[in-house]
Amino acid sequence: MGDLGLGFLAAGIGAGLGVIGAGYGIGKLAASAMDGTARQPEAAGDIRTSMIIAAALIEGVAFFGEVVCIILALK
């Protein structure tokens, strides 16, 4: 396996780990939000808004990580 093959392998592993990490983070975020909503139903709107903002930030970081992996693989 040449350098190009190793680059593609590393990019695939890095992108996969980034997606797994983002999925785990969003799962924990959603679980905590549901727990908070169950404890205080009157705060559901504020909790939902905060959850959506945090999920968007997590997705942005995951997307950035995947783009970096692809760029490094193509060099």
FENBEL-V660215 format. One record per helix or strand of 3 or more residues. SS is the DSSP state (alpha for helix, beta for strand). FROM is the first residue (numbers start at 1). LEN is the number of residues. If there is no record, write none. Layout:
ss: (SS;SS)
from: (FROM;FROM)
len: (LEN;LEN)
This chain:
ss: (alpha;alpha)
from: (3;41)
len: (37;33)
